[in-house]
Amino acid sequence: MAAITSPGIGSGLDINSLVSQLVAAERGPKENLLNFKEATAQAEISAYGTLKSAISTFSSALVLQSLQSTFQAVNATSSDTTILTATANSKAVDGVYNIVVSSLADAHSVASTGFTNTTDVVGVGTLTFKFGTTSFTTGPFTYTGFVQNANKATQTVTIDSTNNTLEGIRNAVNTANIGVTASIINNGTTNQLVFSSGESGAANSLEITVADLSDASDTDTSGLSQLAFNASAVNLTQTVVAADASLTINGLAVTSKTNKFSDALTGVTLDLIKADATQTVKLTVANDVDTTANVVRNFVQDYNALLTTINELSAYNTGTQKGSILTSDSTVRNIVSQLRKVLNDKTVGLTGSLTSLAEIGVVTERDGTLKVDDGKLDTAIKNNPGSISFLFAAAGKVSSTQVEFVSSGNNSQPGDYKIDITQAATQGDLTGIDFGYDSATPITIDDTNKSLAFKVDGVDTGTLTLTKANYTGAQLAVELQTRINGSSALSSQGVSVTVTFDETSTSNEHFIITSARYGDASKVIVTSSAGNNFGLIGTTATTGLNVAGTIGGQFATGSGQVLTGSATTADLAVKILDSSTGDHGTINFTRGVADRIHSFLGNYLDSKGSIDGKIKGAESEVKRIGVDRENLDIRMASIEQRIRSQFIAMDQLVAQLQTTSSFLTQQLANLPKISVRSSRR
């Protein structure tokens, strides 16, 4: 008999459907359990992710609220903003100042004679620009002398056959980016080349010397020397006189090279708009109550936003008697407990300061959220403007004007710490030796001695080329300083020097090159020179010293002028501004509410923290469920095969029985029929 190839043919039953239903009945409870576990794990991942995101948002806001400077905003208000505007920082002193703006600053500008076309050839050679103070005799347009600005580098631009036209020179100067702007102005008849100093102020006048390769003269009115503007040749016309801005503050005269005054009033920057000697502007400097109050309100708002998220994730519905996904979660309970503790604990460390949020009108509601009493907050800020920062931030208050609070560390504990200095920070320098200078005889710089190179604070200047000229000792000091500081390698690293010429003793006149940096990374050495070395070769460079001392009686580490306390006691950092040793007063340090919350929340944001641990645990559970699903599929496939085999065997048996039945029926039908006759006798 042929085998049955389609289940159910033999028995007439829908075996495929029966097998599917039996397998589904077997799979259902197990699959439902896996679905429930997976949904729970995914919900936990989402909930913990939401919690961590909320904590991260709050923690980010706390960074600003943990800074002392955030609470020290000061307003500077001008009574006439058409004349001047002002801004102030935390160092500003409250007060009202009467200001009269007499004049604005101007940048020096000089112009050439007229050229027919912008493509006219001028000449070849070099243009050397120096910045300084120009002196005059009979008026502002008669040049007689020049004193170089030691803080502005000498700059040289090469003019050759590729850029020797009027417009070529303009482009070459502008491309060089040397602090000089070149432009061409057509006056209606001819074209004039104009050079303007990039900075305003009397000390930023231009001096232009020329090395004219077009002819034998650097001072005549032909070739490149047409652009000379110096004591030997005034071939350019001064069109704008370099001038300082001037004003009076409460009757005291003050000047600035720019229209921005940043040092006239401590912590206040004045921006001049126009000059009007007939008008007095009142400048009011006062604590910015609104800004400080808004920082406090933002803290309350940010805190409440985090607490709302936590409550939503962990709420329990008494009506349905069902909890949220994080109801009774230990991590959530710990976070809420720590938040409440910080809010309730008094801030300690600063004598006579505010110690609790309630003192400024911030109170806790019954649901745990915070509420602000605006009136009480404003009053507290007005009455205690310097104390608000200590209530919220990691803040330090120093008793000495020669000490600045820089920063605190994780181990910094509230309290008073005495500061003692055993070694002041110093700058590295290179002190030359007497090289036979005679004030009656100039120092000549020519091709034999114009090249030098230095290494300052570990940075090579590259080869420097001094301007060929005759110098006094003081003049050469300025030239050396501007050339060294003009090195792009140094300026890109923020490295600079000061060069002085010490002629206090006629038998030991020498140069001193001092690094602007403090500490053991501060050093100046000559790496190469040509010809006369001006007493700088063969001398010993002095390396700077780091500040040394103690904070709170414990050894502190110095780096330049910054002294940092031991991590085991108080890793506070302070900057020592003077060169004296001994007692430098105390620093009073405290950790405010925002700083303390930010500190402990960081543990929950750490990749090894409890929240990430919970997320990773839930993710592992999802992976395990995936494996369980695969195993369930394998088991169900085996069960299905077994059931199907049983049904097929039954189907075959039924088919055999049906075949036998049919055979017997057929055989019985073919048997001879027995005829029954009756006879009567």
C-alpha positions in Angstrom: 0.0 0.0 0.0 1.4 3.4 -0.9 2.4 5.7 2.0 0.2 8.7 2.9 1.9 11.9 1.8 -0.7 14.4 2.8 -1.7 14.3 6.5 -5.4 13.8 7.1 -6.1 12.0 3.8 -6.3 8.7 5.6 -8.4 9.8 8.5 -10.2 12.8 7.0 -9.0 14.9 9.9 -7.4 18.4 9.6 -4.1 17.2 11.1 -2.1 20.4 10.3 -4.7 22.5 12.1 -4.8 20.1 15.1 -1.0 20.1 15.3 -0.8 23.9 15.2 -3.4 24.3 17.9 -1.7 21.8 20.2 1.8 23.4 19.6 0.2 26.9 20.2 -1.3 25.7 23.4 2.0 24.4 24.6 3.9 27.6 23.5 1.4 30.1 24.8 2.1 30.3 28.5 5.8 30.1 28.1 5.8 32.8 25.4 3.6 35.1 27.4 6.0 34.8 30.3 8.9 35.7 28.1 6.9 38.7 26.6 6.1 39.9 30.1 9.7 39.6 31.2 11.0 41.4 28.0 8.4 44.2 28.3 9.4 44.7 31.9 13.1 44.8 31.1 12.6 47.2 28.2 10.4 49.4 30.4 13.2 49.4 33.0 15.8 50.4 30.4 13.6 53.2 29.2 12.8 54.3 32.8 16.4 54.3 33.9 17.4 56.1 30.7 14.8 58.8 31.4 16.0 59.1 35.0 19.6 59.4 33.9 18.7 62.0 31.3 16.8 64.0 33.9 19.7 63.8 36.3 22.2 64.8 33.5 20.0 67.8 32.6 19.9 69.0 36.2 23.6 68.3 36.8 24.5 70.3 33.7 22.6 73.3 35.1 24.3 72.8 38.4 27.7 73.4 36.8 26.9 77.1 36.4 25.1 77.3 39.7 28.2 75.8 41.5 30.4 78.7 40.4 31.0 81.6 42.7 31.2 84.0 39.8 27.6 83.1 38.8 26.2 84.8 41.9 28.4 87.9 41.6 26.8 89.7 38.7 27.2 93.5 38.8 25.3 96.0 36.7 27.0 99.1 35.2 24.3 101.5 34.0 25.1 104.6 31.9 22.8 107.6 32.0 23.5 108.3 28.3 24.3 105.3 26.1 24.8 107.5 23.1 28.1 108.7 24.7 29.2 105.5 26.5 28.1 102.1 27.6 29.6 99.9 30.4 29.8 96.4 31.7 31.0 95.1 35.0 32.3 91.9 36.6 32.4 90.6 40.1 35.4 92.7 41.1 33.5 95.9 40.5 32.9 98.2 43.4 29.4 99.7 43.9 29.2 103.4 43.3 28.1 106.3 41.2 30.7 108.0 38.9 30.6 111.2 36.9 32.3 110.8 33.5 33.0 113.3 30.8 34.3 112.0 27.4 36.7 114.6 25.9 38.0 112.7 22.8 37.9 109.4 21.1 40.9 107.3 20.0 42.0 107.3 16.4 44.3 105.0 14.4 47.2 106.5 12.5 46.9 106.8 8.7 49.3 107.9 6.0 48.9 108.3 2.3 51.2 108.2 -0.8 51.3 110.7 -3.6 49.0 110.1 -6.5 49.4 107.4 -9.1 47.7 107.3 -12.5 46.7 103.7 -12.4 46.5 101.0 -9.7 48.8 98.9 -11.9 51.6 101.4 -11.9 54.9 100.0 -10.8 56.2 101.5 -7.6 59.5 99.6 -6.9 61.0 96.5 -5.2 62.7 95.9 -1.9 61.3 95.6 1.6 58.9 97.7 3.7 59.5 97.6 7.5 56.7 98.7 9.7 57.2 99.8 13.3 54.6 101.0 15.8 55.2 103.6 18.4 54.8 107.3 19.3 55.5 109.9 16.7 56.7 113.3 17.7 56.2 116.6 15.8 57.5 120.1 15.9 55.4 122.7 14.2 52.2 120.7 14.0 50.6 117.3 13.6 51.9 116.9 10.0 55.6 117.6 10.6 57.3 114.4 11.6 60.5 114.7 13.6 60.9 111.6 15.8 59.7 108.2 16.8 59.8 106.1 19.9 59.0 102.4 19.2 56.3 100.6 21.1 58.1 97.7 22.9 54.9 95.7 22.9 54.3 95.8 19.2 56.5 93.6 16.9 58.4 95.0 14.0 57.0 93.7 10.7 58.6 93.4 7.3 57.0 92.8 3.9 59.0 91.9 0.8 58.1 93.5 -2.4 59.4 91.9 -5.6 58.5 91.8 -9.3 55.4 89.8 -8.6 53.8 92.5 -6.3 55.6 95.7 -7.1 52.6 97.6 -8.4 50.3 99.9 -6.3 47.7 97.2 -6.0 50.3 94.5 -5.6 51.8 96.3 -2.6 48.3 96.7 -1.1 47.6 93.0 -1.4 51.0 92.0 0.0 50.6 94.1 3.1 47.1 92.9 3.8 48.0 89.3 3.1 50.9 89.5 5.6 48.4 90.3 8.4 50.9 92.4 10.3 48.5 94.8 12.0 48.5 97.3 9.1 45.7 97.8 6.6 46.5 98.9 3.1 44.0 100.4 0.8 43.8 102.4 -2.5 41.7 105.5 -2.6 40.8 107.3 -5.8 40.5 110.9 -5.1 38.8 111.6 -8.4 42.0 112.3 -10.3 44.7 109.9 -9.0 45.1 106.8 -6.9 46.7 107.0 -3.5 48.0 104.1 -1.4 46.9 104.5 2.2 48.5 102.6 5.2 46.5 102.5 8.5 47.5 101.2 11.8 45.4 98.2 12.9 45.1 99.7 16.4 44.2 103.1 17.6 46.2 105.1 20.1 49.1 107.5 20.2 51.5 104.7 20.9 50.5 102.9 17.7 51.7 105.4 15.1 53.4 103.9 12.1 57.0 104.3 11.1 57.8 102.9 7.6 61.4 102.3 6.6 62.4 101.1 3.1 65.1 99.0 1.7 64.8 100.2 -1.9 66.4 97.9 -4.4 65.1 100.0 -7.3 67.9 102.5 -6.9 70.7 103.4 -4.5 68.6 105.5 -2.1 66.1 104.4 0.6 64.9 108.0 1.2 64.3 109.7 -2.2 61.0 110.1 -3.9 61.4 107.4 -6.6 61.1 103.7 -6.5 59.9 102.0 -3.3 61.3 104.8 -1.1 58.3 106.8 -2.2 56.6 105.0 0.7 59.0 105.9 3.4 57.7 107.6 6.5 60.5 108.0 9.1 62.9 110.5 10.6 65.1 110.3 7.4 62.3 110.6 4.8 58.8 111.8 5.1 57.5 110.8 1.7 53.9 110.0 2.9 51.3 112.4 4.1 49.8 111.9 7.5 46.0 112.0 7.0 44.9 110.9 10.5 46.9 111.5 13.6 47.1 108.6 16.1 45.3 109.7 19.2 44.3 108.3 22.6 40.8 108.5 23.9 40.5 110.8 27.0 37.9 111.3 29.7 37.6 112.3 33.3 36.1 110.1 36.1 35.0 112.2 39.0 37.3 114.9 37.8 40.4 112.7 37.3 41.9 112.5 33.8 42.2 109.1 32.2 43.5 108.1 28.7 43.4 104.9 26.7 44.8 103.9 23.3 41.4 102.5 22.4 37.8 103.6 22.9 37.5 100.8 25.5 38.7 101.6 29.0 39.1 98.3 31.0 41.5 99.5 33.8 40.1 102.9 34.8 37.6 101.4 37.2 38.2 98.0 38.9 36.0 95.4 37.3 34.3 97.9 34.9 34.8 98.2 31.2 33.8 101.5 29.5 33.0 101.6 25.8 33.1 105.1 24.3 30.6 105.9 21.6 31.2 109.6 21.0 33.0 112.6 22.6 31.0 115.4 24.2 33.0 117.5 26.6 29.8 119.4 27.6 27.9 116.4 28.9 28.4 114.5 32.2 27.4 110.9 32.1 26.5 109.2 35.4 27.6 105.6 35.7 26.0 103.6 38.4 27.6 100.3 39.5 25.6 98.1 41.7 25.0 94.4 42.5 22.7 92.8 39.9 19.8 91.6 42.1 17.7 90.3 39.1 20.4 88.1 37.6 21.3 86.6 41.0 17.6 86.0 41.8 17.1 84.3 38.5 19.9 81.9 39.1 18.2 80.9 42.4 14.8 80.6 40.7 16.4 78.5 37.9 17.9 76.2 40.5 14.4 75.7 42.1 12.9 75.1 38.6 15.6 72.6 37.6 15.3 70.8 40.9 11.5 70.5 40.6 11.8 69.2 37.0 14.0 66.4 38.2 11.7 65.6 41.2 8.7 65.5 38.8 10.4 63.0 36.6 11.4 60.9 39.6 7.8 60.9 40.9 6.4 59.9 37.6 8.8 57.0 37.3 8.2 55.7 40.8 4.5 56.7 41.6 2.0 54.3 43.1 -1.6 54.4 42.1 -3.7 53.8 45.2 -6.9 53.5 43.1 -5.6 50.7 40.8 -3.2 49.5 43.5 -0.5 49.4 40.8 3.0 50.8 41.0 5.1 52.5 38.2 8.1 50.8 36.7 10.5 52.2 39.4 8.2 52.1 42.4 10.2 51.0 45.4 13.4 51.0 43.4 16.4 51.4 45.8 18.4 53.7 43.5 15.5 56.1 43.2 15.0 56.0 47.0 18.7 56.8 47.5 18.6 59.7 45.1 15.6 61.3 46.7 17.0 60.7 50.2 20.3 62.4 49.3 18.6 65.3 47.7 16.5 66.0 50.8 19.5 65.6 53.0 21.5 68.2 51.1 18.5 70.6 51.1 18.0 70.3 54.8 21.7 70.4 55.9 23.1 73.7 56.7 25.9 75.1 54.6 29.0 75.4 56.7 32.5 76.9 56.3 31.9 80.6 55.9 31.8 82.7 59.1 28.8 85.0 59.3 27.3 83.8 56.0 23.9 82.5 55.1 23.6 78.8 56.0 20.2 77.6 54.7 17.9 78.0 51.7 15.0 79.0 54.0 17.0 82.2 54.8 16.5 83.4 51.2 12.9 82.3 50.9 13.4 78.8 49.3 11.3 76.3 51.2 10.2 72.7 50.6 6.5 71.9 49.9 4.7 68.8 51.2 5.2 67.0 47.9 9.0 67.5 48.1 9.2 70.3 45.5 10.8 73.7 46.2 9.0 77.0 46.3 10.5 80.6 46.2 9.3 83.5 48.2 10.3 86.2 45.7 10.1 89.1 48.2 12.3 87.3 50.8 14.7 86.3 48.1 15.2 89.9 46.7 15.6 91.2 50.3 18.2 88.6 51.1 20.2 89.4 47.9 20.1 93.1 48.6 21.2 92.6 52.3 23.7 89.8 51.7 25.0 90.2 48.0 28.3 88.5 48.8 26.8 85.6 50.7 24.5 84.1 48.1 27.3 82.5 46.3 28.5 80.7 49.4 25.1 79.2 49.9 25.1 77.6 46.5 28.6 77.4 45.1 32.0 75.9 45.9 33.4 79.2 47.0 36.5 80.6 48.7 37.0 84.0 50.4 40.6 85.1 50.9 41.7 87.6 53.5 44.7 89.0 51.6 44.6 91.2 48.5 47.7 89.3 47.3 45.9 86.0 47.0 43.2 84.9 44.6 40.9 81.9 45.0 41.4 79.7 41.8 39.5 76.5 42.3 38.6 73.6 44.6 38.8 69.8 44.2 36.7 66.8 45.1 38.5 66.5 48.5 38.2 70.2 49.5 36.4 70.4 52.8 34.6 73.5 54.2 36.7 75.5 56.7 39.4 78.1 57.3 42.9 77.4 55.9 46.0 79.4 56.6 48.3 80.2 53.7 52.0 80.5 54.3 54.5 81.1 51.5 58.1 79.8 51.8 59.1 80.6 48.2 57.6 83.2 45.9 57.2 82.4 42.2 59.8 83.9 39.8 60.2 84.4 36.1 63.0 82.9 34.1 65.4 85.4 32.6 68.6 85.8 30.6 70.9 88.4 32.1 73.6 89.5 29.8 77.1 90.7 30.6 78.7 94.1 30.0 79.7 94.2 26.3 81.6 97.5 26.3 78.7 99.7 25.4 79.4 103.4 25.3 76.4 105.7 25.3 78.3 108.1 23.1 78.7 105.5 20.5 75.6 103.8 18.9 75.2 100.1 18.7 75.3 99.3 15.0 73.2 96.5 13.6 74.3 95.4 10.1 74.5 92.2 8.1 77.2 90.8 10.4 75.1 90.8 13.6 71.4 91.2 12.6 70.4 87.5 13.1 69.6 85.8 16.4 67.5 83.0 17.7 66.1 82.2 21.1 64.2 79.5 23.0 61.6 80.9 25.4 59.8 78.6 27.7 60.9 75.7 25.6 59.6 77.3 22.3 62.0 78.1 19.5 61.6 81.6 18.0 63.3 80.6 14.7 65.8 83.0 13.2 65.0 86.7 14.0 66.4 89.5 11.9 67.0 92.8 13.5 66.4 96.0 11.6 69.7 97.4 10.4 70.3 100.8 12.1 72.2 102.6 14.9 70.7 102.1 18.3 71.1 103.2 21.9 70.9 100.4 24.4 67.3 101.2 25.3 66.3 101.4 21.6 67.9 98.0 20.9 66.1 96.5 23.9 62.8 97.6 22.2 63.9 96.1 18.9 64.9 92.8 20.5 61.6 92.6 22.4 59.4 93.4 19.4 61.3 90.9 17.2 61.2 88.1 19.8 57.5 88.7 20.6 56.8 88.9 16.9 57.8 85.3 16.4 54.7 83.4 15.3 55.9 80.3 17.1 55.9 82.2 20.4 52.7 84.1 19.9 50.7 81.0 18.9 51.7 79.5 22.3 51.0 82.6 24.3 54.7 83.0 25.1 56.3 86.5 25.3 59.2 88.3 26.9 60.2 91.7 28.3 63.6 93.1 27.3 65.3 95.9 29.3 68.7 97.5 29.1 70.2 98.0 32.5 72.6 101.0 32.5 72.5 101.8 36.2 76.2 101.0 36.3 78.3 102.4 33.5 80.8 99.6 34.1 78.2 96.8 33.8 75.6 97.8 31.2 73.7 94.8 30.0 70.5 93.4 28.5 67.9 91.4 30.5 65.4 89.3 28.7 62.6 88.1 31.0 59.9 85.5 30.3 56.3 86.6 31.0 55.7 83.2 32.5 56.3 82.2 36.1 57.6 78.9 37.4 60.1 76.2 36.4 58.9 76.1 32.8 60.0 79.7 32.4 63.4 80.1 30.8 65.2 82.2 28.1 68.3 81.0 26.2 70.0 82.2 23.1 70.3 79.3 20.6 72.3 81.1 17.9 73.7 84.5 17.0 75.9 86.2 14.4 78.7 88.7 15.1 78.4 90.9 18.1 76.2 89.0 20.6 75.5 92.1 22.9 76.7 90.2 25.9 74.0 87.6 25.6 76.2 84.6 24.7 78.0 82.7 27.3 75.8 83.8 30.1 73.8 81.5 32.4 70.0 81.5 32.0 68.1 81.6 35.2 65.1 79.2 35.3 62.0 80.5 37.1 60.8 79.1 40.4 57.4 77.8 41.3 55.6 79.2 44.4 56.0 77.0 47.4 54.3 76.9 50.8 51.5 75.4 52.8 47.7 75.6 52.9 46.1 74.7 56.1 49.4 73.7 57.5 49.9 71.0 54.9 52.4 70.9 52.1 51.1 72.4 48.9 52.3 72.0 45.3 53.3 75.0 43.3 53.0 75.6 39.5 54.0 79.1 38.6 52.1 81.4 40.9 49.4 78.8 41.6 49.6 76.9 44.9 47.5 73.7 45.2 46.8 72.0 48.5 47.3 68.3 49.3 44.5 66.1 48.1 44.4 64.4 51.4 43.5 67.6 53.2 42.2 70.4 51.1 42.9 70.4 47.4 42.3 74.1 47.1 44.2 76.2 44.6 45.1 79.8 45.1 47.2 82.3 43.0 49.9 84.3 44.9 50.2 87.7 43.3 53.1 89.2 45.1 56.8 88.2 45.6 56.9 88.2 49.4 57.1 85.1 51.6 55.5 84.4 54.9 51.9 84.7 56.2 49.4 85.4 53.4 46.2 85.3 55.5 43.5 82.7 55.2 41.1 81.2 52.7 37.6 80.5 54.0 36.0 77.8 51.9 32.5 76.3 51.8 30.5 74.0 49.6 27.1 75.3 48.8 23.9 73.4 48.0 24.3 73.3 44.2 27.9 72.1 44.5 27.1 69.3 46.9 24.2 68.1 44.8 26.3 68.2 41.7 29.0 66.2 43.4 26.8 63.3 44.5 24.7 63.2 41.3 28.0 62.7 39.4 28.2 59.2 41.0 24.9 58.3 39.3 26.0 59.6 36.0 29.2 57.6 36.1 29.4 54.8 33.6 30.2 52.5 36.6 27.4 54.0 38.7 24.2 52.2 39.9 21.9 53.6 37.2 24.2 52.3 34.4 24.4 49.0 36.4 20.6 48.7 36.4 20.5 49.5 32.7 23.1 46.9 31.8 21.3 44.4 34.0 18.1 44.9 32.1 19.9 44.8 28.8 21.4 41.5 29.8 17.9 40.2 30.8 16.7 41.1 27.3 19.6 39.2 25.8 18.8 36.2 28.0 15.2 36.4 26.9 16.3 36.3 23.3 18.2 33.1 24.0 15.2 31.7 25.8 13.1 32.5 22.8 15.5 30.6 20.5 15.4 27.6 22.9 11.6 27.7 23.0 11.5 27.7 19.2 13.8 24.7 19.1 11.7 22.9 21.7 8.4 23.7 20.0 9.8 22.5 16.7 10.6 19.2 18.4 7.2 18.9 20.0 5.5 19.8 16.7 7.5 17.0 15.0 6.6 14.5 17.6 2.9 15.3 17.6 2.8 15.4 13.8 4.5 12.0 13.7 1.9 10.6 16.0 -1.0 12.0 14.0 0.6 10.7 10.8 0.9 7.2 12.4 -2.7 7.4 13.5 -3.7 8.6 10.0 -1.9 5.7 8.4 -3.5 3.2 10.8 -7.0 4.6 10.1 -6.2 4.5 6.4 -5.2 0.8 6.8 -8.4 0.1 8.7 -10.5 1.8 6.2 -8.7 -0.2 3.4 -9.4 -3.4 5.3 -13.0 -2.4 5.9 -13.4 -1.7 2.2 -11.9 -5.0 1.3 -14.1 -7.0 3.7 -17.1 -5.1 2.5 -16.3 -6.0 -1.1 -15.6 -9.6 -0.3 -18.8 -10.0 1.6 -20.6 -8.5 -1.3 -19.2 -11.1 -3.6 -20.1 -14.2 -1.6 -22.9 -16.5 -3.2 -26.3 -15.7 -2.0 -28.2 -18.5 -0.2 -31.7 -19.0 -1.6 -34.3 -20.3 0.9 -37.1 -22.3 -0.6 -40.0 -23.7 1.2 -41.7 -26.9 0.2 -45.0 -28.1 1.2 -45.9 -31.5 1.5 
